Amino acid sequence: MAKKLKWFMMFSSFLCLFLLGACSNSASQSKNNENESSNNSSEDNTEESGPVEVSFWHAMSGSGQEAIEDVVNDFNESQDKYIVKPEFQGSYEELLPKFRSVGGTKDAPAIVQTYEIGTKYMIDSGYIEPVQSFIDRDNYDINQLEANILNYYKLDDKLYSMPFNSSTPVLLYNKEAFKEAGLDAENPPKTFNEIKEAAAALTKKNGSNTERFGFSMLTYGWFFEELVATQGGLFVNNDNGRSDQATEATFNSEEGLRVFNLLNDLNNAGHFGNFGTNWDDIRAAFQTGKVAMYMDSSAGVTDTIKNAPFDVGVGFIPYADETERQGVVIGGASLWMSKGISKANQEAAWEFMKYLQTPEAQAKWHVATGYFAINPAAYDEQIVKDKWAESPQLKVTVDQLQATIPSVATQGALISVFPEARQQVVTALENLYQGGNPKEELDKAVEATNKAIEVANKTKK
């Protein structure tokens, strides 16, 4: 009996130890489950972990940076779920390599601003989440946004990024110089021939010195692209790279040659002022009276009006006399959402993008920067009406955009090597001003661009 009791006691002790171990493992497993749940909550549950903080990489400096920080602060104060942190990353050219180094990883910013000619690269990179997936999910009405801005960023009827700071080129002119030369200060030149005639009248010489040039254009590929597009010309084949991958450049067409011939004629006549590639230099030349007409970004109009000691006029960009005006291609930049980041961070990015499209936010942005309102309802806001009453020139930039005829020409080109192509155009323009032949310089630029396109297409394959 004692032996049986001994075995019973040993079995009972073993059973207790087993049950205690099981209970301990169960508690440990429960603890692990709680920790895992907590970790998931910290990523996606804003109510338990506090506001989700996300980075917004941008390339806006000066007054543009101040405006971005203002609109971000407004968003952060409008709700308590998300905090957007704007981070300046240098110019567009400097920002994109930085994004390449972290794209597709958890270190990528939730939101990144990329200039319009980076669109094809961003789509092909695999680093971004198309905003169309959120548009479809939420049935978000993008038809409320400006059609001629959406036109650029859409591919196959799909929106990959959200338009943000959008601009187009316009013609700025010195109204006092127009009156002095006997020209109608309220009726700027519209065609290439009218530009040449006005430039001749506006040019002022003192012996062998030119005190004032009639016309100037920054040595920058964007303006060339616009002058080609407003004639209905294409920059690359396959419908500007919209219907299929572009395989060759086409900007040495008759439309491109007309632009080079215009600039060559003006330069040879001594009516063209070459102020190089720096925006500040050409703007300073205009504001100090060294040039009477030049092409600038619509986003530069506000500051130019403020800084010029004379009345500034704004007109549509000129078009070739042989054609009908087609309009302008959108410039500027859009906002992209990173792939590979948490769902909570993507939600924060999406909510911020939607906030930026509200009429109130866009009205404030337009007035502060001169960039277009992505949502045209913003133009009905009182602060915009007040600004336009003070500076009616701003409305001219909007009128030009809204008068644009949608086509593959005004939709703009899509190529991954756009920065290289622009540099080839810059080189061609510089050679032109040094006495180069318009057709030969254009052909060389196209040949070099074609090589870059060929390499890029092979690399992609």
Secondary structure, DSSP 8 states (H G I E B T S, - for coil): -HHHHHHHHHHHHHHHHHHHHHHHHHHHHHHHHHHHHHHHHHHH-HHHH--EEEEEEE---HHHHHHHHHHHHHHHHH-SSEEEEEEE-SSHHHHHHHHHHHTTSTTS-SEEEEEGGGHHHHHHHS-EE-THHHHHHHT--GGGS-HHHHHHHEETTEE-SEEEEEE-EEEEEEHHHHHHTT--TTS---BHHHHHHHHHHH-EEETTEEEEBSBEE-S-HHHHHHHHHTTT--SBHHHHHTSS---SB-TTSHHHHHHHHHHHHHHHTT-B---TT-HHHHHHHHHTTSBSEEEEEGGGHHHHHHH-SS-EEEE---B-TTS-------EEEEEEEESSS-HHHHHHHHHHHHHHTSHHHHHHHHHHH----SSGGGGGSHHHHHHHHH-THHHHHHHHHHT---SHHHH----TTHHHHHHHHHHHHHHHHTT--HHHHHHHHHHHHHHHHHHHHHHH-
